């Protein structure tokens, strides 16, 4: 699989964090525990899948990690590592691929499984989601810092007062 020319990524650390995150999954319905770890412009974040009795409200491990990173101020996603305790590696679902592309249009994607002899998958998001629709299609730069207008700041301060 393709290897991208990027800054040195802590791949072993990412894989280890993804595996540890899978142990924290809340998966009482599917019993399919998934862990993800991502490397961003703000460092490492991890997440696990979180299921819900109303299945449509479940959240995948990859999106849990990305949303946590964005909430902490990260904007640029460089690498995603996914771990599943299965005999073969499992790649991110379509929704996760779209969210990965939003913040990392050139992100590397790694997938590993319980079988230590299995090499895993090492690819890039563009290979998993060719012709992706993304921020550029709407004239948005997701890496640009969010600018709050003085008008929105004034509204927030009035609500606090």
C-alpha positions as a LaTeX table, in Angstrom:
\begin{tabular}{lrrr}
\hline
Residue & $x$ (\AA) & $y$ (\AA) & $z$ (\AA) \\
\hline
Unk1 & 0.00 & 0.00 & 0.00 \\
Unk2 & 1.14 & 3.58 & $-0.56$ \\
Unk3 & 3.31 & 5.31 & 1.93 \\
Unk4 & 3.00 & 9.08 & 2.05 \\
Unk5 & 5.92 & 11.47 & 2.33 \\
Unk6 & 5.02 & 13.19 & 5.59 \\
Unk7 & 6.62 & 14.25 & 8.82 \\
Unk8 & 7.72 & 11.33 & 10.97 \\
Unk9 & 4.59 & 9.84 & 12.43 \\
Unk10 & 4.63 & 7.88 & 15.71 \\
Unk11 & 3.10 & 4.81 & 14.05 \\
Unk12 & 3.82 & 2.33 & 16.85 \\
Unk13 & 2.39 & 4.75 & 19.41 \\
Unk14 & $-0.74$ & 5.28 & 17.27 \\
Unk15 & $-1.30$ & 1.55 & 16.84 \\
Unk16 & $-0.86$ & 0.97 & 20.58 \\
Unk17 & $-3.27$ & 3.81 & 21.45 \\
Unk18 & $-5.88$ & 2.46 & 19.01 \\
Unk19 & $-5.64$ & $-1.00$ & 20.57 \\
Unk20 & $-5.99$ & 0.45 & 24.08 \\
Unk21 & $-8.99$ & 2.53 & 22.99 \\
Unk22 & $-10.80$ & $-0.58$ & 21.75 \\
Unk23 & $-10.82$ & $-1.82$ & 25.36 \\
Unk24 & $-12.88$ & 1.26 & 26.28 \\
Unk25 & $-15.56$ & 0.75 & 23.59 \\
Unk26 & $-19.19$ & 0.69 & 24.64 \\
Unk27 & $-20.55$ & $-2.05$ & 22.38 \\
Unk28 & $-23.24$ & $-4.00$ & 24.27 \\
Unk29 & $-25.27$ & $-4.66$ & 21.10 \\
Unk30 & $-22.77$ & $-5.58$ & 18.39 \\
Unk31 & $-19.92$ & $-6.68$ & 20.69 \\
Unk32 & $-17.68$ & $-5.22$ & 17.96 \\
Unk33 & $-15.08$ & $-3.20$ & 19.86 \\
Unk34 & $-13.18$ & $-0.68$ & 17.74 \\
Unk35 & $-10.43$ & 1.68 & 18.79 \\
Unk36 & $-8.93$ & 4.56 & 16.85 \\
Unk37 & $-6.00$ & 6.87 & 17.42 \\
Unk38 & $-5.27$ & 9.91 & 15.31 \\
Unk39 & $-2.25$ & 12.13 & 14.87 \\
Unk40 & $-3.10$ & 15.79 & 14.33 \\
Unk41 & $-1.50$ & 19.21 & 14.34 \\
Unk42 & $-2.26$ & 19.20 & 18.08 \\
Unk43 & $-0.92$ & 15.73 & 18.87 \\
Unk44 & $-2.47$ & 12.35 & 19.57 \\
Unk45 & $-6.16$ & 11.70 & 20.30 \\
Unk46 & $-7.97$ & 8.40 & 20.67 \\
Unk47 & $-11.54$ & 7.21 & 20.64 \\
Unk48 & $-13.70$ & 4.12 & 20.85 \\
Unk49 & $-17.02$ & 3.23 & 19.29 \\
Unk50 & $-20.03$ & 4.13 & 21.41 \\
Unk51 & $-23.26$ & 2.29 & 20.69 \\
Unk52 & $-26.80$ & 3.28 & 21.59 \\
Unk53 & $-30.06$ & 1.33 & 21.81 \\
Unk54 & $-31.25$ & 3.64 & 19.04 \\
Unk55 & $-28.73$ & 2.34 & 16.51 \\
Unk56 & $-28.71$ & 5.50 & 14.39 \\
Unk57 & $-27.18$ & 7.37 & 17.32 \\
Unk58 & $-24.08$ & 5.16 & 17.53 \\
Unk59 & $-20.70$ & 6.75 & 16.92 \\
Unk60 & $-17.67$ & 5.05 & 15.39 \\
Unk61 & $-14.24$ & 5.11 & 17.04 \\
Unk62 & $-12.69$ & 7.15 & 14.23 \\
Unk63 & $-15.28$ & 9.92 & 14.50 \\
Unk64 & $-15.11$ & 9.88 & 18.31 \\
Unk65 & $-11.35$ & 10.53 & 18.09 \\
Unk66 & $-11.67$ & 13.20 & 15.38 \\
Unk67 & $-14.50$ & 15.05 & 17.12 \\
Unk68 & $-12.52$ & 15.03 & 20.38 \\
Unk69 & $-9.50$ & 16.43 & 18.56 \\
Unk70 & $-11.51$ & 19.18 & 16.88 \\
Unk71 & $-13.15$ & 20.08 & 20.20 \\
Unk72 & $-9.63$ & 20.43 & 21.65 \\
Unk73 & $-8.57$ & 22.78 & 18.84 \\
Unk74 & $-6.94$ & 20.43 & 16.32 \\
Unk75 & $-7.74$ & 21.05 & 12.68 \\
Unk76 & $-5.26$ & 19.07 & 10.55 \\
Unk77 & $-5.46$ & 15.29 & 10.59 \\
Unk78 & $-2.29$ & 13.50 & 9.47 \\
Unk79 & $-2.87$ & 9.84 & 10.32 \\
Unk80 & $-5.63$ & 7.53 & 11.57 \\
Unk81 & $-4.92$ & 4.13 & 13.12 \\
Unk82 & $-7.82$ & 1.72 & 13.59 \\
Unk83 & $-7.78$ & $-1.47$ & 15.65 \\
Unk84 & $-10.35$ & $-4.26$ & 15.71 \\
Unk85 & $-10.04$ & $-7.53$ & 17.68 \\
Unk86 & $-10.76$ & $-9.53$ & 14.53 \\
Unk87 & $-8.73$ & $-11.98$ & 12.43 \\
Unk88 & $-8.51$ & $-9.43$ & 9.59 \\
Unk89 & $-8.10$ & $-5.63$ & 9.59 \\
Unk90 & $-11.26$ & $-3.54$ & 9.21 \\
Unk91 & $-11.20$ & $-0.23$ & 7.35 \\
Unk92 & $-13.26$ & 2.85 & 8.34 \\
Unk93 & $-16.90$ & 2.98 & 7.24 \\
Unk94 & $-18.10$ & 5.47 & 4.63 \\
Unk95 & $-19.19$ & 8.10 & 7.16 \\
Unk96 & $-15.80$ & 7.93 & 8.89 \\
Unk97 & $-13.99$ & 8.18 & 5.56 \\
Unk98 & $-15.88$ & 11.39 & 4.82 \\
Unk99 & $-15.02$ & 12.89 & 8.22 \\
Unk100 & $-11.38$ & 11.83 & 7.85 \\
Unk101 & $-11.29$ & 13.57 & 4.46 \\
Unk102 & $-12.78$ & 16.76 & 5.95 \\
Unk103 & $-9.80$ & 17.26 & 8.27 \\
Unk104 & $-7.13$ & 15.20 & 6.51 \\
Unk105 & $-7.55$ & 15.09 & 2.72 \\
Unk106 & $-4.10$ & 13.51 & 2.48 \\
Unk107 & $-4.27$ & 11.51 & 5.73 \\
Unk108 & $-2.65$ & 8.13 & 6.07 \\
Unk109 & $-4.96$ & 5.34 & 7.26 \\
Unk110 & $-3.68$ & 2.28 & 9.12 \\
Unk111 & $-5.78$ & $-0.70$ & 10.12 \\
Unk112 & $-4.62$ & $-3.48$ & 12.40 \\
Unk113 & $-6.28$ & $-6.47$ & 14.01 \\
Unk114 & $-5.82$ & $-9.05$ & 16.75 \\
Unk115 & $-3.76$ & $-11.37$ & 14.54 \\
Unk116 & $-0.18$ & $-10.30$ & 15.27 \\
Unk117 & 0.95 & $-12.12$ & 12.09 \\
Unk118 & $-1.42$ & $-10.06$ & 9.94 \\
Unk119 & 0.47 & $-7.21$ & 8.29 \\
Unk120 & $-2.47$ & $-4.81$ & 8.44 \\
Unk121 & $-3.51$ & $-2.20$ & 5.92 \\
Unk122 & $-1.55$ & 0.99 & 5.22 \\
Unk123 & $-3.17$ & 3.34 & 2.73 \\
Unk124 & $-4.31$ & 6.95 & 2.29 \\
Unk125 & $-7.80$ & 8.40 & 2.50 \\
Unk126 & $-7.79$ & 9.35 & $-1.19$ \\
Unk127 & $-7.55$ & 5.66 & $-2.10$ \\
Unk128 & $-10.47$ & 4.83 & 0.21 \\
Unk129 & $-12.65$ & 7.75 & $-0.89$ \\
Unk130 & $-11.77$ & 8.66 & $-4.49$ \\
Unk131 & $-13.35$ & 11.81 & $-5.87$ \\
Unk132 & $-14.37$ & 12.90 & $-2.37$ \\
Unk133 & $-16.65$ & 15.86 & $-1.77$ \\
Unk134 & $-15.03$ & 18.16 & 0.73 \\
Unk135 & $-14.58$ & 21.66 & 2.10 \\
Unk136 & $-12.91$ & 22.96 & $-1.07$ \\
Unk137 & $-16.07$ & 22.12 & $-3.01$ \\
Unk138 & $-17.86$ & 24.68 & $-0.83$ \\
Unk139 & $-15.03$ & 27.23 & $-0.85$ \\
Unk140 & $-14.04$ & 26.48 & 2.75 \\
Unk141 & $-10.56$ & 26.04 & 4.17 \\
Unk142 & $-10.94$ & 23.77 & 7.23 \\
Unk143 & $-7.40$ & 24.57 & 8.33 \\
Unk144 & $-8.06$ & 28.29 & 8.64 \\
Unk145 & $-8.59$ & 29.35 & 12.26 \\
Unk146 & $-12.20$ & 30.14 & 13.08 \\
Unk147 & $-12.72$ & 33.88 & 13.31 \\
Unk148 & $-15.39$ & 35.00 & 15.73 \\
Unk149 & $-17.03$ & 38.26 & 14.79 \\
Unk150 & $-17.37$ & 40.97 & 17.40 \\
Unk151 & $-21.14$ & 40.70 & 16.88 \\
Unk152 & $-21.21$ & 37.01 & 17.88 \\
Unk153 & $-18.86$ & 37.70 & 20.79 \\
Unk154 & $-21.14$ & 40.50 & 21.98 \\
Unk155 & $-24.17$ & 38.17 & 21.84 \\
Unk156 & $-22.31$ & 35.58 & 23.94 \\
Unk157 & $-21.27$ & 38.14 & 26.56 \\
Unk158 & $-24.88$ & 39.40 & 26.87 \\
Unk159 & $-26.09$ & 35.85 & 27.54 \\
Unk160 & $-23.45$ & 35.38 & 30.25 \\
Unk161 & $-24.24$ & 38.70 & 31.96 \\
\hline
\end{tabular}
